[in-house]
Amino acid sequence: MPIPSKLQPWFEARQRFGLSHIHIQMARELGLNPRKFGSLANGQQEPWKRPLAEFIAHCYSKRFDRTTPEHVQSLEEVAKRAQGRRSERRERKANRAVPLPEPQRSDDGSGKKLPDLYGRGDESNTKRTAKRQTTV
């Protein structure tokens, strides 16, 4: 299964910084940018900084008042669910029958067509067609 380009930076960050599925999900829910993790995990040059996993957990508990997400999903599971939703959507779209538009009839029972206000139907009566025919 190909990795979606939207999730690719998260896979790389998980591998590069040794983060768990829980930490990646917490960072995604916080809206952190995985490309900026290098500046957040700069503990060697800036020893006062917390380790990245601890920093993410601290920010998550501070914002959501809980230590871990309720339902933890790995990035592989997220990608698989997204692929399933996309294939379902494609199937529904392919199976959806496109009905042909029928001409609108008036409600008074006379069977007359309603006037075409938007110029989508019979073009011989519209001003645009008349103007187009005079310019040609």
Secondary structure, DSSP 8 states (H G I E B T S, - for coil): ----TTTHHHHHHHHHHT--HHHHHHHHHHT--GGGHHHHT-TTT-TTS--HHHHHHHHHHHHHSSSS-SS---HHHHHHHHHHHHHHHHHHHHH---------B-TTSS--B---SSS-S-GGGSHHHHHHHHH-
